[in-house]
């Protein structure tokens, strides 16, 4: 089994450009590729240049959060997984509309066999840049040495085993027990979620409300077996989330292995889990999250 590696080990000084100067996206990526090429990490530069050109032609500008652009290529032209980073004191001229304040350009190349480590490295970089204070310090670094000191101070371990932290959704919607069920259903439909965590005012998970609980609650009424006049269920407009939510909830920690979670999903027939840290909700993981994020990086 591959051993964990600190993110700082993947970013030696010769793979960081502080003050990246480029007016076009393709030009900026090429400068970072030059660094990896000079380090002997590329077996076929022309093949990678073709991938960059195709990305430029499509107008693709993948991002990591609001402040970083991501150029990532899975190709056998890469001898091993390698990372290079460029920074700018001002937002890049080629930053896309969804990331107008982007001042980091992250390049990741990896051979096709390094899928797990590739995804883990991307997750580690995302985690690092997700901390506003760390991102600010990196953006303000005036030298490569200063940049690398910030990375070392907040060093994230790249573990080859995928964990919940790598694939969970950090952008999630919650409801309170007294939220009208109709409002919860609108959220589920609007954001294409099969369920929502129910939380207290301090972020503690109290339960979940899913399609299953809603259907079970209203099934007699839907089938016409128990009309309201005969003691059936009230209309959805008059029901709160607390009336239908499931109170027995299996929560995950961020460090749990995805392989273990998948086993639980299959054996217990559970499709989604709240993720907690210190008793507070920090994320949400569903089968859809796992499938989508794995597919995003499988080609």
Steps between C-alpha positions, in 0.01 A plus 500: 500500500627845411609716793349838589694803377490859619383752245823694546693200364312535171593867463877554494621853428559443129127430447368826643482830311424803713391788279387295201486732201274390216215665315345175375400180678693274261814708544475476879453122494795467263726682746411250772545207262847637422590454867382139506669430168828641628469271805482197269141415593357503146568233238306659214464878523325524163220273624437723803516813286223351286283448809556862606415624150180296498402647837569854376294436188205384710534804725517277809631658820455251788519656845579405859279728702480869419869587488675222311496368145577133441677351201495123544597232250495122529738373234772241456715792386548562873764276654351540848258723686639853514376840613597857411346824624511858373378805689415856409468808720197603295221285355598332176386677185370166374303418816150371416182679613438243775842575655576866427738523799714199401866557586620137504554266208547138606633245252472127569618234258482128565523171310172315467597238758530764776126570523464473879807707585398752236161553659651511848752764393224711353305466826806603705553810288131585526513464879803728521347774284165471681648669808468877441797587722725247326386609154562865591849422627583304185370778276704760688823298493771704327741213441497127437658443841222692673235311301650166600519600867125561499443160338725331759324673791161371382629176353227262387571129471427337166384153597450256209183368664191705418315636802162661557673840514614459136157437350246659733307808395588808703220699341183362654159617608345430837160540658382546857242276669240777474565563130179446298527174310394678180808724530726198552352327194560809286865501612538132415351549153687823426840357598434144382547347842323187615524612861602780736659496845291642782711705741463697820591865539856404598558266204432169673344234278154409626386286209447488126201550277507301178267404218436171678368660822281739302348222291443275799331783688262592219450162335159426657371842393644464149335161459172634633495247781486759779333828402560794731139500622545145626817571696745493207813712468469879471607665171870559446459874562402428862783258580839586650822312437496362857179311416665284233877504559699191587656550843736203494785623283832341415761777480850476354830655603721670242780244545296188423612306194273514197547124455342444843219747432413331171473170684257657747298660221455164333438289811271746678341642186578855608559751221610811689674598820556821698870555573581639846805634679495596865129423508424756228392446140790572261394319183265260327585186306267320262541227243455769238791701646726195481403409144516854363835588656662174398375542144627859486855369535477167322586622151 
